[in-house]
């Protein structure tokens, strides 16, 4: 998760949004659309499925093209996360600097080469 904070900031998430990601359901900074997207991302990541009620909510808010783009974004992020987890890859210098600036106190595994 800590590296996600640095990457999230490079994607435009505010420090407040980043600080609430672990408890996004209770976060005052996320609106209904944000919560819908986060619900979808969690569902696709954790259950690898989209219940009908969630699909209906997505279809009421987004076009099919937008849902496809969201699916590809979540799927790509999951793939990249699995590669990073497997190889304990290093992040680039700007991301590492952002990570350090967040002052997250964790031990990260050594990179596998």
Beta strands, then each sheet from edge to edge (+ up, - down):
end
